[in-house]
Amino acid sequence: MDVVELKTGGIPQVSSADLMQALPVAVYTTDRQGYITFFNEAAADLWGYRPVIGQDRWWSAPSTPCSTSARRRWLTTSA
């Protein structure tokens, strides 16, 4: 047994990012300026595109993250 197994009683440790990535629901986080800092695959499926971390912002538009670059990518890929 290694130290991690002793500390956790043999239960494997899972990072919060891994846990959020595995959730079947859309999850995203932003910084104080509204830039997306994390999203999981369910969020990308819901939005219909994959935002660029640290570049795309979440705006309160009709249920869609809408930075200028993200809107352009979404409009060109969904047509």
C-alpha positions in Angstrom: 0.0 0.0 0.0 1.3 3.5 -0.8 0.7 6.7 1.2 -2.2 7.8 -1.0 -4.0 4.5 -0.4 -3.4 4.8 3.3 -4.8 8.3 3.5 -7.8 7.6 1.4 -8.6 4.1 2.7 -7.8 2.6 -0.7 -10.4 4.9 -2.5 -8.8 6.3 -5.7 -8.6 10.1 -5.7 -10.5 11.9 -8.5 -9.8 15.6 -9.4 -12.7 18.0 -9.5 -12.0 18.7 -13.2 -12.2 14.9 -14.0 -15.4 14.7 -12.0 -17.0 17.7 -13.7 -15.9 16.4 -17.1 -17.6 13.1 -16.5 -21.0 14.6 -15.5 -23.8 14.1 -18.0 -24.9 17.7 -17.6 -23.4 20.9 -19.0 -20.9 22.5 -16.6 -18.8 25.5 -17.2 -16.8 28.0 -15.1 -15.8 31.6 -15.8 -13.4 34.1 -14.3 -14.6 37.5 -12.9 -14.5 39.0 -16.4 -16.7 36.3 -17.9 -14.0 34.4 -19.8 -14.7 30.7 -19.9 -12.1 28.8 -17.8 -13.6 25.3 -18.0 -16.4 23.5 -19.8 -17.2 19.8 -20.1 -18.3 17.8 -23.2 -21.9 18.1 -22.3 -21.6 21.9 -22.4 -19.9 21.8 -25.8 -22.7 19.5 -27.1 -25.4 21.9 -25.7 -23.7 25.0 -27.2 -22.9 23.3 -30.5 -19.3 24.4 -30.5 -16.1 24.3 -28.3 -15.2 27.7 -26.9 -11.6 28.7 -26.6 -10.6 28.7 -22.9 -9.5 32.2 -21.8 -10.5 33.8 -25.0 -14.3 33.3 -25.3 -16.6 35.0 -22.8 -20.0 34.0 -21.5 -22.5 36.7 -22.3 -26.1 36.6 -21.2 -27.5 36.1 -24.7 -30.2 33.6 -25.4 -28.7 30.6 -23.7 -25.5 30.7 -25.7 -22.0 31.8 -24.8 -21.4 34.6 -27.2 -18.0 36.3 -27.7 -17.5 37.8 -31.1 -15.0 35.1 -32.2 -17.3 32.3 -30.7 -20.3 33.7 -32.5 -18.5 33.8 -35.8 -17.3 30.2 -35.3 -20.8 29.1 -34.4 -22.5 30.9 -37.3 -20.0 29.5 -39.8 -20.2 25.9 -38.5 -24.0 25.7 -38.0 -25.0 26.9 -41.4 
